[in-house]
């Protein structure tokens, strides 16, 4: 099955399903001598793991990483790193009754259309459970980026119609983000977001939103012209995450209503280097980084699995209805943040 690897020089390959025994990632191209231990990976996995708060899925997974290769005496050896994360809290019976029914918003039909056979347990390979392997790999990428003083911080910018007020995205800290369960650095709006998500869950529904991811300290010059632009590769990285339906950089879709005189970022010389007065371009021009913070946003759809009755069909085309039981996030955004951070880190390390 193609499409399970990401990156060129720093390349990862993931394997595993939602209800299989484990998920695994193999990292090829990691330099030797990087200090790495399982606790470094655990910190990132804890931010993504299920069951971490009242507004996430109540599936309980410890997500303990096991480094199987590529590390000796606490440092990377330069050989492939294999990391295993076991699944421990599957409830396959939740899916037995609906194995022949196509769930609205899910990949059930498209996987059947492509392969003629699929793992229906929790969505199998199409499940966001697979992203646990990416976050593990992202933890390694972040360790490398810290050597270059590059910081990546993501947060929840919007849930439904509630929008956080972030005046300086590059100044947001991890401590601010993780200070509340919705991962929004605007405390006042965060409280409203939590209440909205709780309300939506009571209504047996789900809700979407927007996550903003910022990379600070990225030097000018990363990226390749034309087809391998930094912006294009970052967009691919984000679109590869389940539930992402849109990606924008800098001013994003607001440019449709701007004039050039408003949107152009004038160049200045400050602190011994060339910068821009504003950052409407989001840190990338011509597909190459400018040294300004890279700012992108992902639109994340509402969770497809909801307990409300919905109309659908079976594999044989028979009309039926479905109510999806089990344990699901009423809003994907709080756990989406560390996944998006990981994919940005993997992309930047690959260009380095």
Secondary structure as UniProt FT lines:
FT   STRAND          5..6
FT   STRAND          11..16
FT   TURN            18..19
FT   STRAND          22..28
FT   TURN            32..33
FT   HELIX           38..48
FT   TURN            50..51
FT   TURN            54..55
FT   STRAND          65..69
FT   STRAND          71..72
FT   TURN            73..74
FT   STRAND          75..76
FT   STRAND          81..86
FT   HELIX           93..96
FT   TURN            97..100
FT   TURN            104..105
FT   HELIX           108..115
FT   HELIX           121..126
FT   HELIX           128..130
FT   HELIX           131..146
FT   TURN            147..149
FT   STRAND          151..159
FT   TURN            160..161
FT   STRAND          162..163
FT   HELIX           169..171
FT   HELIX           174..177
FT   TURN            178..179
FT   TURN            181..182
FT   HELIX           187..202
FT   TURN            203..204
FT   STRAND          209..216
FT   TURN            220..221
FT   HELIX           226..228
FT   HELIX           230..239
FT   TURN            242..243
FT   STRAND          244..249
FT   TURN            250..251
FT   HELIX           252..257
FT   HELIX           260..263
FT   STRAND          267..270
FT   TURN            271..272
FT   STRAND          273..276
FT   TURN            280..283
FT   STRAND          284..285
FT   TURN            286..287
FT   STRAND          288..289
FT   STRAND          294..300
FT   STRAND          310..314
FT   TURN            315..316
FT   STRAND          319..322
FT   HELIX           333..351
//
